[in-house]
Amino acid sequence: MKKAKIYIPTKTAMQSGRGKTKKWVLKFETRHGVTNPLMGWESGDDTMGEVILEFSTKNKAIEYAKNNNMKWQIVYVRCG
């Protein structure tokens, strides 16, 4: 079963406005990568970490997770 977290992203240090902080994001949790013993690079075979879905409301994100049989959790980020 896939796991996902649902949250509103915080603004970056380069943003002065709140333009990209109005949408809810569903991001999949991924397995930890492994370190290549020869090169020392971190690699992984789980590409779900690259998938980020945006929703206009929290309820739509939750509905998507439920319809796709995912475990999900709401993450609230406190700013300031």
FISEDO-107755 format. One record per residue (C-alpha): residue number from 1; residue in three letters; x, y, z negated. Coordinates in nm, 4 decimals. Example, Ala and Ser with C-alpha at 12.3 -4.5 7.8 and 13.67 -1.06 7.14 Angstrom:
   nr  rest      east     north        up
    1   ALA    1.2300   -0.4500   -0.7800
    2   SER    1.3670   -0.1060   -0.7140
***
This chain:
   nr  rest      east     north        up
    1   MET    0.0000    0.0000    0.0000
    2   LYS    0.1377    0.3408    0.0962
    3   LYS    0.1868    0.6053   -0.1713
    4   ALA    0.1435    0.9759   -0.1080
    5   LYS    0.1459    1.3027   -0.2963
    6   ILE   -0.0895    1.5897   -0.2224
    7   TYR    0.0155    1.9460   -0.3027
    8   ILE    0.0298    2.3083   -0.1905
    9   PRO    0.3892    2.3912   -0.0965
   10   THR    0.5578    2.6834   -0.2688
   11   LYS    0.6976    2.9667   -0.0653
   12   THR    1.0639    2.9534    0.0227
   13   ALA    1.3216    3.2082   -0.0863
   14   MET    1.3130    3.3521    0.2652
   15   GLN    0.9389    3.4291    0.2526
   16   SER    0.7996    3.7515    0.1151
   17   GLY    0.4352    3.6679    0.1862
   18   ARG    0.2189    3.3684    0.1118
   19   GLY    0.1586    3.2634    0.4721
   20   LYS    0.2348    2.8919    0.4442
   21   THR    0.1013    2.8387    0.0934
   22   LYS   -0.2675    2.8093    0.1802
   23   LYS   -0.2747    2.4589    0.3255
   24   TRP   -0.2676    2.1331    0.1334
   25   VAL    0.0061    1.8890    0.2315
   26   LEU    0.0016    1.5095    0.2170
   27   LYS    0.3533    1.3690    0.2101
   28   PHE    0.4382    1.0012    0.1938
   29   GLU    0.6697    0.8683   -0.0741
   30   THR    0.9586    0.6777    0.0775
   31   ARG    1.1931    0.4072   -0.0308
   32   HIS    1.5357    0.5216   -0.1415
   33   GLY    1.8036    0.5025    0.1227
   34   VAL    2.1113    0.2868    0.0981
   35   THR    2.4706    0.3988    0.1240
   36   ASN    2.6671    0.2506    0.4106
   37   PRO    2.9757    0.0902    0.2493
   38   LEU    3.1984    0.1528    0.5526
   39   MET    3.1219    0.5181    0.6257
   40   GLY    2.9698    0.6309    0.2956
   41   TRP    2.6681    0.7785    0.4734
   42   GLU    2.3203    0.7442    0.3337
   43   SER    2.0787    0.5727    0.5672
   44   GLY    1.7352    0.4227    0.5553
   45   ASP    1.4780    0.2469    0.7658
   46   ASP    1.1691    0.4178    0.6242
   47   THR    1.0574    0.6871    0.8698
   48   MET    0.7426    0.7809    0.6765
   49   GLY    0.9443    1.0475    0.4926
   50   GLU    0.9393    1.2513    0.8127
   51   VAL    0.5584    1.2545    0.8318
   52   ILE    0.3890    1.5537    0.6679
   53   LEU    0.0172    1.6087    0.7194
   54   GLU   -0.1527    1.9452    0.6569
   55   PHE   -0.5171    1.9901    0.5507
   56   SER   -0.7285    2.2991    0.4985
   57   THR   -0.8689    2.1735    0.1654
   58   LYS   -0.7673    1.9404   -0.1142
   59   ASN   -1.0815    1.7337   -0.0635
   60   LYS   -0.9968    1.6655    0.3015
   61   ALA   -0.6506    1.5430    0.2026
   62   ILE   -0.7979    1.3149   -0.0641
   63   GLU   -1.0591    1.1837    0.1793
   64   TYR   -0.7864    1.1027    0.4338
   65   ALA   -0.5862    0.9134    0.1711
   66   LYS   -0.8919    0.7165    0.0572
   67   ASN   -0.9984    0.6315    0.4138
   68   ASN   -0.6485    0.5014    0.4901
   69   ASN   -0.6275    0.2912    0.1728
   70   MET   -0.3430    0.4861    0.0087
   71   LYS   -0.2468    0.5441   -0.3496
   72   TRP   -0.2306    0.9204   -0.3961
   73   GLN   -0.1661    1.1773   -0.6632
   74   ILE   -0.2195    1.5511   -0.6848
   75   VAL    0.0952    1.7456   -0.7736
   76   TYR    0.0541    2.0961   -0.9130
   77   VAL    0.3598    2.3192   -0.8895
   78   ARG    0.3727    2.6053   -1.1357
   79   CYS    0.5312    2.9238   -1.0065
   80   GLY    0.6659    3.2056   -1.2134
***
